[in-house]
Amino acid sequence: MTQAMPPSLRIELLTSPDIGRAIQSGMTTAVVPCGAIEQHGPHLPLCMDSDHADRLGLLVAARLGHALIAPTIRVGCSSHHMGFAGTVSLRPETFEALCRDYCESLAAHGFTRILLFSAHVGNCPVLADLLPRLQQAVPDTCEVNAFTDSTAWLKTWKAAVEAAGGPGANVGGHADIAETSLMLVLRQESVQMQRAEPGHPGLLSEAERTLMWRDGIGSISANGILGDPRGASAAIGERCLDDMADLLVGFFE
């Protein structure tokens, strides 16, 4: 069936008839980006993960070619960041309820494939746990899948930073060179590079991750940064976006 391309890929920017026609023409995949509103060190705004999810959703849907984008779930599971002012966190059961309501709504309108991903790595274990229940909540005619591989996410960031000429050792996973570079692309005016400083060096060990989940990120990094934001550039940010979109599309396809 030939697809009648709607004026936008974002469901929230379309009219109901636009969406109905798109589904009828074969655009039956819905992409659900997830983010977080949480501290990102002294130099980045709290919207980092949700802005990242917004842009990745657009890139993923465009590359899939038959997908629309659901509104980003902008608040996530960030209890380990609550020691820093401004962080807003959902309980895992609240996040699951949101994801379930999204999936049930989208399936009811005729979407037959629903793909979730999170630009906030802290949502990944929650998504992995709730995915089987999401799959049971929709009709058998609808497939639900989620990308939850945080290790692959961080490896892709490191490789992207190095491919763009940056120091891969500065990748730590939070407010680091990768995320700072991404925000230089997504919301440059919000980045305060004069405040950028190193945090916990490199990626966390398993023991450090356990400590962070239990006692909060402040137990690992006093300034809330994992990695080092220094050396960030828009060129690195563009490469990170491109490579992350490839990773997600490759998984979903």
C-alpha positions as CSV (number, residue, x, y, z in Angstrom):
1,M,0.0,0.0,0.0
2,T,1.4,3.4,-0.9
3,Q,1.9,5.6,2.1
4,A,0.2,9.0,2.2
5,M,2.8,11.0,4.1
6,P,1.3,13.2,6.8
7,P,2.5,16.8,7.3
8,S,4.4,15.8,10.4
9,L,5.6,12.5,11.9
10,R,4.7,13.7,15.4
11,I,1.2,12.5,16.4
12,E,0.7,15.5,18.7
13,L,1.1,17.9,15.8
14,L,-1.4,16.1,13.5
15,T,-5.2,16.2,13.2
16,S,-7.2,13.1,13.9
17,P,-8.0,12.7,10.2
18,D,-4.3,13.0,9.4
19,I,-3.5,10.2,11.7
20,G,-6.4,8.0,10.5
21,R,-5.3,8.4,6.9
22,A,-1.7,7.7,7.8
23,I,-2.6,4.4,9.5
24,Q,-4.9,3.4,6.6
25,S,-2.0,4.0,4.2
26,G,0.3,1.7,6.1
27,M,2.0,3.9,8.7
28,T,1.2,1.4,11.5
29,T,4.3,1.7,13.6
30,A,4.4,4.0,16.6
31,V,7.7,5.1,18.2
32,V,7.5,6.0,21.9
33,P,10.5,8.0,23.1
34,C,11.2,8.1,26.8
35,G,13.3,10.6,28.7
36,A,13.8,12.2,32.2
37,I,13.9,15.5,34.0
38,E,16.9,15.2,36.2
39,Q,20.1,17.0,37.1
40,H,22.9,17.0,34.6
41,G,25.7,18.6,36.6
42,P,26.3,22.3,36.9
43,H,26.5,23.0,33.2
44,L,23.5,21.3,31.5
45,P,19.7,21.7,31.9
46,L,17.4,19.1,33.4
47,C,15.7,18.5,30.0
48,M,18.8,16.8,28.5
49,D,17.4,13.3,28.3
50,S,13.9,14.4,27.1
51,D,15.3,16.7,24.4
52,H,17.6,13.8,23.3
53,A,14.6,11.4,23.2
54,D,12.6,13.9,21.1
55,R,15.3,14.2,18.4
56,L,16.1,10.5,18.4
57,G,12.4,9.7,18.0
58,L,12.3,11.8,14.8
59,L,15.4,10.3,13.4
60,V,14.2,6.7,14.1
61,A,10.8,7.2,12.7
62,A,12.1,8.9,9.6
63,R,14.6,6.0,9.0
64,L,12.0,3.3,9.6
65,G,9.9,5.0,7.0
66,H,6.5,3.8,8.1
67,A,6.2,5.2,11.6
68,L,4.7,8.0,13.6
69,I,6.0,9.4,16.9
70,A,4.0,9.4,20.1
71,P,4.5,12.3,22.5
72,T,7.7,11.8,24.5
73,I,7.3,10.5,28.0
74,R,9.4,13.4,29.4
75,V,9.7,12.3,33.1
76,G,11.3,9.0,34.0
77,C,12.7,6.9,36.9
78,S,15.3,9.2,38.4
79,S,15.3,8.4,42.1
80,H,19.1,8.1,42.1
81,H,19.3,11.8,41.2
82,M,16.9,13.1,43.8
83,G,19.8,14.3,45.9
84,F,20.1,17.2,43.4
85,A,17.7,20.1,43.3
86,G,15.0,20.0,40.6
87,T,15.0,16.4,39.7
88,V,11.5,15.0,39.1
89,S,11.2,11.2,39.4
90,L,8.4,8.7,38.7
91,R,8.0,5.5,40.7
92,P,8.5,2.4,38.4
93,E,4.8,1.5,38.7
94,T,3.9,5.0,37.6
95,F,6.2,4.8,34.6
96,E,4.8,1.4,33.8
97,A,1.2,2.7,34.0
98,L,2.1,5.5,31.5
99,C,3.7,3.1,29.1
100,R,0.8,0.7,29.3
101,D,-1.7,3.5,28.7
102,Y,0.3,4.7,25.7
103,C,0.4,1.2,24.2
104,E,-3.3,0.4,24.8
105,S,-4.3,3.8,23.3
106,L,-2.0,3.3,20.2
107,A,-3.2,-0.2,19.6
108,A,-6.8,0.8,19.9
109,H,-6.3,3.2,16.9
110,G,-4.8,0.6,14.7
111,F,-1.1,0.7,15.3
112,T,0.3,-2.8,14.9
113,R,3.8,-2.2,16.1
114,I,4.9,0.0,19.1
115,L,8.6,0.6,19.7
116,L,9.8,2.1,22.9
117,F,13.3,3.4,23.7
118,S,14.7,5.6,26.5
119,A,17.4,8.4,26.2
120,H,17.7,8.1,29.9
121,V,19.7,5.0,30.7
122,G,18.2,4.8,34.1
123,N,14.8,3.8,32.5
124,C,16.3,0.8,30.8
125,P,16.1,-1.7,33.6
126,V,12.5,-0.6,34.3
127,L,11.6,-1.0,30.7
128,A,13.2,-4.4,30.5
129,D,11.1,-5.5,33.5
130,L,7.8,-4.2,32.3
131,L,8.1,-5.1,28.6
132,P,6.5,-8.6,29.0
133,R,3.5,-7.0,30.7
134,L,3.1,-4.4,28.0
135,Q,3.1,-7.2,25.4
136,Q,0.3,-8.9,27.3
137,A,-1.7,-5.7,27.5
138,V,-2.3,-5.3,23.8
139,P,-4.1,-7.6,21.3
140,D,-2.1,-10.3,19.6
141,T,-2.2,-8.3,16.4
142,C,0.0,-5.7,17.9
143,E,3.7,-6.1,18.6
144,V,5.4,-4.2,21.4
145,N,9.2,-4.0,21.7
146,A,11.7,-1.9,23.6
147,F,15.4,-1.2,23.4
148,T,16.9,-1.7,26.9
149,D,20.6,-2.4,26.2
150,S,22.4,0.3,28.2
151,T,25.8,-1.3,27.6
152,A,25.4,-1.1,23.8
153,W,24.2,2.5,24.3
154,L,27.3,3.6,26.1
155,K,29.6,1.7,23.8
156,T,28.0,3.4,20.8
157,W,28.5,6.8,22.5
158,K,32.2,6.0,23.1
159,A,32.8,4.9,19.5
160,A,30.9,8.0,18.2
161,V,33.0,10.4,20.3
162,E,36.2,8.8,19.0
163,A,35.0,8.7,15.4
164,A,34.3,12.5,15.7
165,G,37.9,13.1,17.0
166,G,37.1,13.4,20.7
167,P,38.5,11.5,23.7
168,G,36.4,8.4,24.3
169,A,37.8,8.2,27.8
170,N,35.6,11.2,28.7
171,V,32.4,9.1,28.2
172,G,30.9,8.1,31.5
173,G,27.2,8.1,30.7
174,H,25.9,11.2,32.4
175,A,26.5,14.9,31.6
176,D,29.8,13.8,30.0
177,I,31.3,14.7,26.7
178,A,28.6,12.9,24.7
179,E,25.6,14.4,26.5
180,T,27.2,17.9,26.5
181,S,27.9,17.6,22.8
182,L,24.4,16.5,22.1
183,M,23.0,19.6,23.9
184,L,25.3,21.8,21.8
185,V,23.3,20.5,18.9
186,L,19.8,20.4,20.5
187,R,19.8,23.4,22.8
188,Q,23.1,25.2,22.5
189,E,22.0,28.3,24.4
190,S,21.4,26.2,27.6
191,V,24.9,24.8,27.8
192,Q,27.1,26.6,30.3
193,M,30.6,25.4,29.3
194,Q,32.3,27.7,31.7
195,R,30.8,25.5,34.5
196,A,31.8,22.2,32.9
197,E,34.0,20.1,35.1
198,P,35.0,16.4,35.3
199,G,33.1,14.0,37.5
200,H,33.5,10.3,38.1
201,P,36.2,9.2,35.6
202,G,35.0,6.8,32.9
203,L,32.3,4.2,33.0
204,L,31.0,2.7,36.3
205,S,32.0,-0.7,37.5
206,E,29.3,-3.2,38.6
207,A,30.0,-2.4,42.2
208,E,29.7,1.3,41.6
209,R,26.4,0.9,39.7
210,T,25.0,-1.1,42.7
211,L,26.1,1.7,45.1
212,M,24.6,4.4,42.8
213,W,21.2,2.6,42.6
214,R,21.2,2.2,46.4
215,D,22.6,5.5,47.7
216,G,22.2,7.8,44.7
217,I,24.6,9.3,42.2
218,G,26.0,11.6,44.8
219,S,27.6,8.6,46.4
220,I,29.7,8.2,43.3
221,S,30.1,11.7,42.0
222,A,29.8,14.9,44.2
223,N,28.9,17.0,41.2
224,G,26.5,14.5,39.6
225,I,28.6,14.0,36.5
226,L,29.8,10.6,35.2
227,G,32.6,11.1,32.8
228,D,34.1,14.4,31.7
229,P,32.2,17.1,29.6
230,R,35.4,18.8,28.5
231,G,36.2,18.6,24.7
232,A,32.5,18.6,23.8
233,S,31.5,19.9,20.3
234,A,28.5,20.1,18.0
235,A,30.4,17.8,15.6
236,I,30.6,15.1,18.3
237,G,26.9,15.6,19.1
238,E,25.8,15.2,15.5
239,R,27.8,11.9,15.3
240,C,26.3,10.7,18.5
241,L,22.8,11.4,17.2
242,D,23.4,9.7,13.9
243,D,25.0,6.6,15.4
244,M,22.4,6.2,18.2
245,A,19.6,6.4,15.6
246,D,21.4,3.7,13.6
247,L,21.7,1.5,16.7
248,L,18.0,1.8,17.5
249,V,16.8,1.3,13.9
250,G,19.1,-1.7,13.5
251,F,17.6,-3.2,16.7
252,F,14.0,-2.6,15.7
253,E,14.4,-3.8,12.2
